[in-house]
Amino acid sequence: MPYPIRRKLGLKRGTVRPRPGAVVWTLGRSGDAPVAALPPLKTQGGVEYLSGGIAPAEAEAMRRAQSQFPLALEFVRKAAEHDTYIIDVAVDIVDRQGNILLAARTDGPRMLVRLPDGEYTVSATYFGHTLERRVRVAGHASARTQFVWEMQL
């Protein structure tokens, strides 16, 4: 069964193409391996970030690229039947001095962010409900955090 987004957009298997400006990664080891595109790299101030991961191939490409970004965020809504990845989350990243380094909305359930080493407060708002996490970015290790909303919509 095709992925639901393909059905919604009327796409057939094999017709998904990278968006203009997207970084393309190959997954697999053979020359016939499928090509998965990362979402376009965006910049706000001095902060670079990717947001996406709706399609399975794009989600896998983002998981593989995660080691190149010091901060990885994931957004989930708990539901009675099963958890659901969510999009259109307002994300604010603030440094220790109170400076807002990033204020963006997500295009998918994952966000990868390049930040200098330091301690940050990440706020994520979904349908008026804000969750906050303190994260520490240090060295080449990727800090990961998941935001989970336990709410019925």
C-alpha positions in Angstrom: 0.0 0.0 0.0 1.4 3.4 -0.9 2.3 5.8 1.9 -0.7 8.0 2.7 1.0 11.2 1.6 1.4 9.8 -1.9 -2.3 8.9 -2.1 -3.2 12.4 -0.9 -1.0 14.0 -3.4 -1.9 11.6 -6.2 1.7 10.3 -6.6 2.6 6.9 -7.8 5.5 4.8 -6.6 8.8 6.0 -8.0 7.5 9.5 -8.8 8.8 11.2 -5.6 11.6 13.6 -6.6 13.8 15.8 -4.4 12.5 19.3 -3.8 14.5 22.1 -5.5 17.5 23.0 -3.3 17.3 19.7 -1.4 20.4 17.9 -0.4 20.3 14.4 -1.9 21.7 11.3 0.0 21.8 7.8 -1.3 20.7 5.1 1.0 22.1 1.6 0.7 25.3 0.3 -0.8 24.5 -0.6 -4.4 24.3 1.6 -7.4 20.6 0.7 -7.7 19.8 1.9 -4.2 16.9 4.4 -3.9 17.7 8.1 -3.5 16.3 9.9 -0.5 16.4 13.7 -0.3 16.9 15.7 2.9 14.6 18.7 3.2 16.2 22.0 2.3 18.7 23.4 4.7 17.3 26.6 6.2 19.2 29.4 8.0 17.9 31.8 10.7 20.5 34.2 12.0 23.6 32.0 12.4 21.6 28.8 13.0 21.2 26.2 10.3 18.4 23.6 10.5 16.4 21.0 8.6 12.8 20.1 9.3 10.8 17.3 7.8 10.7 13.5 7.9 7.1 12.9 6.8 7.9 10.4 4.0 9.7 7.2 5.2 12.7 7.8 2.9 13.1 11.4 4.1 12.8 10.3 7.7 15.6 7.7 7.1 17.8 10.3 5.4 17.3 12.6 8.4 18.2 9.8 10.8 21.4 9.2 8.8 22.3 12.9 8.7 21.7 13.4 12.5 25.4 12.9 13.3 26.2 16.1 11.4 23.9 18.2 13.6 24.5 18.8 17.3 20.7 18.8 18.1 18.0 16.4 17.0 14.3 17.0 17.9 11.3 14.8 17.4 7.6 15.6 17.9 5.0 13.1 18.9 1.3 13.1 20.0 0.2 10.3 22.3 -3.1 8.8 21.3 -5.3 6.0 22.7 -4.7 3.7 19.7 -1.1 4.6 18.7 1.4 7.5 18.8 1.3 9.9 16.0 4.2 12.0 14.6 3.1 15.6 14.3 4.0 18.7 12.2 3.5 22.4 12.3 5.1 22.7 15.8 6.4 26.1 16.8 10.0 25.7 18.1 12.0 28.4 20.0 15.6 27.8 21.0 17.0 30.3 23.6 20.6 30.4 24.9 21.6 31.0 28.5 21.6 34.7 28.1 18.0 34.7 26.9 18.7 35.4 23.3 16.3 33.7 20.9 18.5 31.8 18.4 15.8 30.1 16.5 12.0 30.7 16.1 10.6 28.4 13.5 7.7 26.1 12.6 8.3 22.4 11.7 7.6 21.0 8.3 7.7 17.4 9.7 8.1 15.4 12.9 11.9 15.9 13.0 14.2 18.8 13.2 18.0 18.8 13.1 19.7 22.0 14.3 23.4 23.2 14.1 24.2 25.2 17.2 27.5 26.0 18.9 28.4 24.2 22.1 26.4 25.4 25.0 23.2 25.1 27.1 19.9 25.9 25.6 16.2 25.9 26.4 14.0 24.5 23.6 10.3 25.3 23.7 7.9 23.5 21.4 4.2 24.6 21.1 1.5 22.4 19.5 -2.1 23.5 19.6 -1.4 26.0 22.3 0.3 23.5 24.6 4.0 24.2 25.2 6.6 21.8 26.3 10.1 22.8 27.4 13.4 21.0 27.5 16.9 22.0 28.6 19.6 20.6 26.3 23.3 20.7 26.4 25.2 20.7 23.1 28.9 19.6 23.5 31.5 18.4 21.0 30.5 16.3 18.0 27.9 14.2 19.9 24.3 14.8 18.9 21.9 15.8 21.7 18.5 14.2 21.1 15.2 15.1 22.7 11.7 14.0 22.0 8.6 16.2 22.7 5.5 14.1 23.5 2.1 15.7 23.9 -0.4 13.5 25.8 -3.6 15.1 24.6 -6.8 14.2 22.8 -7.7 16.5 19.9 
